[in-house]
Amino acid sequence: KQWYQRRVRGALTCVLASHYFDITLDLPTDRLIPTLPLRMNYLLWIQDLLAYKEDDQQVVGIDVGTGASAVYALLGQRNFGWKFLGTETEVKCHEAAVGNVLINSAQGDIAVKLVERDGNKLIGNLGSEHYTFCMCNPPFFEDTENMTGFARSANRAEPKSVCTATPTEVITEGGEEQFVGGIVRESVELGDRVLWYTSMLGRKTSLDHVLGLLVEYGVMRVAVTEFKQGNTTRWGVAWTHSLLIPPLLLPSPRKPTTTYTFTSTLSSLIPTLQHNLAQLHVQCKECGKVRPAENVPWCAWVTAAQNTWTHSRRKRRKQESGGGGKRQCVSGGSSRGCGEVTGNSDSSKLDHVTANNPASGQSGSNKNTCLFHALLSVCKSEDKTFYTVEFTWIFGSDKDALNQLSCYLAKCVKEAENSISSEKT
């Protein structure tokens, strides 16, 4: 039970910081005691993201809410040679952070700035400066009830660790969802003045919320990961507005991306897909002019709130036979058959997607009623004789619904091909 005592945990953290990282920490007894493995893991992930940075300029990061220890900035400076701007809203934490920077002689590389608490400006005024990344370990909870564990379900085991943070360090209005949501909205204004925007999240549901918000703002260059140290699991999310970064999606390393594909030789494949998605009332947002590769002529983000395609072919044929009308399909050009629909799990670390068409409308997604958010890509074969249509699952409540939609569209495309073939004969 000694590990639950603040002084014991503080002493252990200080010893580990000194022994493994040559960092001296002076931790206030009434403020958060950081766990070093989780913090280092977050920084290593950012280092992986910076592998896509094309220049060799000095890496300068922003630590939003650096805390009394300034541990992220000190670890990043010691291990990677990065420079930091740490922001802090609490006077006592700011003073302690400045002290930790000074006793490590890091004041030439790390600046700690006291800022006013402003829900609309979390990153702050950057002036004319550009930064390589920003990072954030946000307050997780929205009230004291969540903090003290009263909101935990009855079947969950008691936490094996003790919370050493004060309410001001871990509680904020709206919890981490609203806090990181503010960074998302601020990043839309700042654009590529910060290369990578990143944050840690304490709940999987918060990750889904942030991903939905990024989709609604048209931010498609997104990376996600999972940090797991012992009994503690956290999630990381990162996004960029820079067109210099290859469009990509980095899923959790333990959870491979699910894709559903089919092939076609239909020359009017893209308008055929757009027409049928509109008929099904599936939201389709084209990803803009930037493509992940030359062989990807078109891609879009699709969002479905309800299943409108199951049995829709049967209903449509019944209406056509009753009304005597002939269904018109969007088609054109030559065609020679359609491949079978396949479902697969791609466990590769990089799944190329594209982006940069800001979405309009209200921010914030209703993830409880969303069947799925998915990426729809049309890829041209190397010999340019056929196309591959691929749906990549992002998140939602029903993967099978995405599979059914892929099958439905494959049949619609096949009908369009057969219609053209019959007209030629």
N, C-alpha and C positions, 0 to 999 in steps of 0.2 A: 504493500500500500504506500510505500515511500515514493513510488513513481507518481502518485497523484498529488504530491506536495510541490508547490510552485518552486520553492528554493532548490529542490532536487532536480527538477526538470530544467530549471535555468542553469544550474551548475553543469549538467550534462551537455547542454547546448553550447555553452561557452567552451568547454573542454574539446568537444568535437570540432568546433569552428577553428580553434587554435591549432589542434593537432593535424587536421586534414587540409585546412585551407589557409593557414597562417593568418587568421583573422582574429582580432581581439574584440570581444563584445562586452559592453557594459549595459546590461538589461535592467530596466526599471522593474521593481518587484510587483507593480500593479498594472503592467501592460503585457500584451501578447508575447509569449515565448515561442519563437518560430521553430518548426521542425525542419532541419536542414535537408534531409533526403528529398522531400517533396519539392522544396524550393529549387534545389539543384536540378531536379528532373524537369521542372518547368523551363529553366534556363537552357538546358540541353536541347529541349524541343525547339526553342526559339533559334538556337544555333543551327538546327536542321533546316528551319525555314529560311535562314539567311544564306543557305547554299544556293538559292535562286537569285541572290543579289549579284548583278552583273559587274559592279564596280568594286574597287578595292579601297574605297574611302573609309575613314574611321567610323566604326559603329557607335552610334549614340542613341541610347534608349531613354524612354520616359517610364518611371515607376509611379503609377497613380496610387497614392496612399502608401507611401514608402514605409510608414510605421516607425516605431521607436528604435528598432534595431537596424534599419536600412539594409537588411540582410541581402535582398535581391541585388541591390547596387554593388555591395561589397563583394558578393560572390561573382557577379559578372565582371567586375573590374579585376579581381584577383585571378580568375581562371581564364578569361577570354580577352582581357585588355580593352573591354568596352568602357565607354564613358556614359554617365547617367545624369539625368535630371530627375530628382525625386520630389514629388509634391506631397504636402501633408496639410491637413486642415486643423489638427489639434496642436495647440501650443506646446504641451508637454512632450508629445511624440516628436514634434519638430526639433525641440531642443536636444532630446536624447539622440535623435538621428544625426544631427550635426556633430554631437560629441563622438559618436561612433565613427564617423567619417574622419574626424580629426585625429583620434588615437590610432587610426590605421594609416595616417599620412596619405589619405586618398583625396584630399580636397582639390587637387589639381584635375582629378577625373570625375569627381562626384559633387554635384551641387544639390542642396536640399532647400526647397522653396516653400515658405508658408503661404498658403492660398486660402481664400475665403470659400466656405462651403456654398456651392452653387449647383443645384440639380441640373441646370442646363449647360454648364461648362465644367465637365469633369476632367478633361485633359488640360484645359486652361488656354490662356493666350500664348501662342507660340511665337508671336512676332513674325520676323522674316525667316526664322530658322526652319530647317527640315530635319527630321529624325528618322532613324532606321526602323524603330519599333516602339510601341508602347505596351506595357504589361500591367496587369491589375489582378490583385487577389481581393475581390470585393467583399463587403459585408454580406454574409450569407442570409441573414434572417431579417424578417420584416417586423417582428415584435419579440418581446421577452418570452412569450409562450413557446414559440418555435425554438428559441435559444435554449431554454431550460429542458426541452425534451417532452413537454406536455403534448405536443402534436405528433409524437411518434406513435405508430400503430402498435397494438397490444402484442402482436406476434414478433416484433423486432427485438433482438437482444439488446441489452444495455450497452452503451458505447464502452470500448476498452480503453479509450483515452479520456483525458480530462481537458476541459476548455479553460485556457488560461487568459483568454481575452476579456476585456471590459465591454460592457454593452455598446459604448460608443465606437468600438472597433469592429463589431460584428453585426450590428443592427442598423438598418437604414429603411426608409420608407419604401415599401414595395419589394423589399428584399433584393437579392442579387439579380433577378430578372429585370426589374426596373432600372437598377444601377447600370448593368451592362447594356441594357437597351438604350440608355442615355449616351453611352460611348458609341454605339452603332449610329445613332442619329447625328452625333457630333462628328463622327468620321466621314459622313456623307458631305458635310460642309468643308471639312479639312482636306478631303480627297487624298492625293498621293504626297501630301506634305509629311505624312507618316507612312513609311513603306508597309509595315505590318502592324495591324491593330490586333492585340491578343488579350485574352482574359482567362482566368481559371474559374471554374464553376463547381459548386458543391453538390448540385442535384442534377440527375439526368433529365428531369422535366424542364429544368432551366435551359439545358442545352437545346432541347427541341424548340423552346420558345425563342431563343436567340437565332437559331437557324431559320425559323419561320420569318422572323423580322428581317434578316438579311435577304431572304428571298423576296420579300415585299419591297425592299428598297433596291432591288436589282443588283445586289452584291453577290456575284457568283464565284469569285476566286476565294474559296473558303477552305480552311483546314481544320480538322477536329482530331482529337486524340484522347487517350485515357491514361491518367496517372494512377498507379496503384502501388502504394507502399504499405506492406503489411496488411492491416485490417482497414486502411483508409483508402477510399477511391475518390478521385476528383477527375473532372473533365476539362479539357482545354479547347478553346475555340480561337481561331485566328482568321483574319480576312484582310484583303488588300484591294485598293482601287487602282494600283499601278498597272499600266498596260505593258510594262517591261517584264513583269513576272508572268511566266507561262501559266495559262489558266489551268487550274488543277483542283482536285478534291482529295484530301487526305483523310480517309476514314480511320476509325479506331483500329489499331493493329490487331485486336482480338476479334473484330467483327467485320468479315469481308463484305464488300459491296455486292448487292444482289442486282443482276441485270437480266432483262428479257429482250431477246432480239429476234428479228426475222429479216429476210432478204427479198429484194425486188429489183426488176429491171425497168420498172415504169418510169418514163421520162418526166412525167408530171407528178412524181411521188410527193414532193413537198406540198403543193396546193391540195393534193388529195388528202394528205394527213390533216392539213389545216381545216379543210371543209368538214371532214368527219368529226374532228374534235369540237368544232363550233356547233355541229348538229347535236352533239352529246352534252353541250354546255360545260365542257371541260376547259378551264382557264388555261390559255396558252400564251406565254410571254416570250417573244423572240429575244435571243441573247445579244443581239446587236451585231456590229460589223466585224468585231474581232473574233477570229476563229482559233481553236487550239491547234489546228493543222490544216494544210492545204486540201487534204482529202475529206474535210468536214464542211460541206457547203452550207449546212443549216443546222441549228440546234435551238432548243427553246426549253423553258421551264414550264411544266404542266402541273396544275393543281386541281384536284377533284374533291368536292365537298360531299358528293353522294354518287352512288353507282347508278348510272343512267344507261349502261351498255348491256347489262345482263338481260337476255331475252329480247333485246331491242330489235334484233333482226327478225325474230318471229312476229313481233308486233308490227314492224314495218311492212312485212310481206302480207300480213292480214289486212292492213289498211289499203295496200296497193290492190289486192284482189277484190276488196269490197268496193273501192272507188273506181276501179278500172284504169287508174292512172299508171303511168310508167315512171319509175324512179329515175332521176337524172343523177349521174355521178360525175365528179370532176375528174377528167382523165385527158390523155393526149399523148401522142408519140408512140413509139413502138414498145413492145413488151414480149417477154418469153418466160412466163411462169413465175412462181413465187416460192421462196423457201419456207421450211417449217419454222414455227416459233420454238425457241429454245430458252430455257431458264438456266442461269448459271451463277455461281458465286466467284467473282474475281478477287483473289486475295492479294493482288499486287498493291504496292504501297501508293502508287500514283494512278489515279483514274482521271484522264484528261476531260475537262469540261470547259465551257467558255462563259463569257460574261461581259457586262458593263452596259446594261440598258436600264437606267433607274426606273423603278416601277412607280406608278402614281397611285394615289388612294391613301386610305388610312393606314397608319402603321400599327403593327401588332397583329398577330395571327391567332385565330381560334383553333388551337391544335386539337381540341377535344372533338370537333366536328369534321376535321380534315381526314379524308381517306388516305391521301398521300400527297407529298411533294416529290416530283421526280424530274430528272433531266432527260429530254428526248433529243437524240442525236441522229443525224443522217450522215453516214460515212460512205465515201465512194471507194470501190475496190481499186487495187493497184493497177489493174489492166483497164479500169474505167468501163467495165461491162455490166456491173450491177451495183446496187446500193445495199448497205446494211442499216436497218433501223434499230436503234438501241434505246431502251428505257433503263435508266439507272435510278434505283430507289435511293431517296435521300432520307425521308422520315415520314411518319404518319401512323395510321392505326390498322391498315389492311394491305399487306403485301400481295395477297391473292387477288385483290381488286386490280392492282396494277398488272398482274399477269393476265387477267381476263381482258383488260383493255388492250394489251398488246396483241392477244389472240384475235380480238374483235377487229382491230385495225388491219391485221395481216389478212383477214378474210375480205375486208373491204377493198384493200389494195389488189388482192387476187381477182376480185370481181371486175375491177377497173381494167386490169390486164386482159381478162377474158373478153370484155366488151370491145376493146380495141382490136383484138385478134379476130373476133367475129365480123367486125366492120370491114377489115381488110380482105376477108375471104368472101 
